[in-house]
Amino acid sequence: MKPANAVRSLLLSMLIAAGAAAAPAFAQVNFNINIAPPAPRYEAAPAIAPGYVWAPGYWAWNGDHHVWIRGRTIVHRPGYRWEPDRWEQRDLAYYRHPGRWERDAGHKAVKVKKEPKHWKNHGDEHGRGSAGMHGKGGKNDN
């Protein structure tokens, strides 16, 4: 086998293995936990830039105990509100519901009208063009 083909085979094998390892990351796994999460921690939300919202921190399960995941800013989706992560108790077990976007019933879409192209005169307010533009109507025309 040529060295170039061996390298290609090795790279292809590595890509296939990496893809197979990453595929389970997209699956959602539900399991129940018999240990209640601790009370939520208080986090002071920082100043939020326009177009962002605050996703508060939450307790996640780490296989054998809860770990705190800090709050973070996320890009706002117009017409939606962020529903934070939460735990639900059913009988003797606890189930985590991950944060998600929920449609905001009170949201009213604002339609922005675009100016028709013929409204743009590329010059002064009377549509005569600017000074010296293509030799028509400019103060430097002779």
C-alpha positions, 0 to 999 in steps of 0.5 A: 500500500502506498504511503498516501493511501495509508494516510487517507485510510487512517484519516477516514477511519479517524473521521468515522470513529469521531462521527460515531462517538459524536452521534450519541451527543444529539440524543436526549436521555431521560432518567430519574434521580432519587436525590432532590437537587439543592436549592437554586443559588442566587446569581446576580445577573450582569448588565445584559446587552441589547438582543440578549437575555439571561438564562439563570443557573441550574443544578445538573446531574453529574452521574452521582451528585448535582453540580451547579451550572452558572447562568449565562447570556443567550441571544434573544429570539424575538417572539419567544421567552426563555423558560429556564431549566427546572426539576420536577418531582414525580412520586419519589423521583426527580426529573430535569427539564432543560431550558427552552424557548417558549412562544411569548403569547403577549408578543406583537410582531412589528413589521418594518416597511422598506422604502421603495427603491424609487424613493432613494434619490441619492442626492439632496431632498429635491432629487437633483443629485449632488454637486458635480455628480455626472455633470448634471445639476452640480455647482461645478458644471460649466 
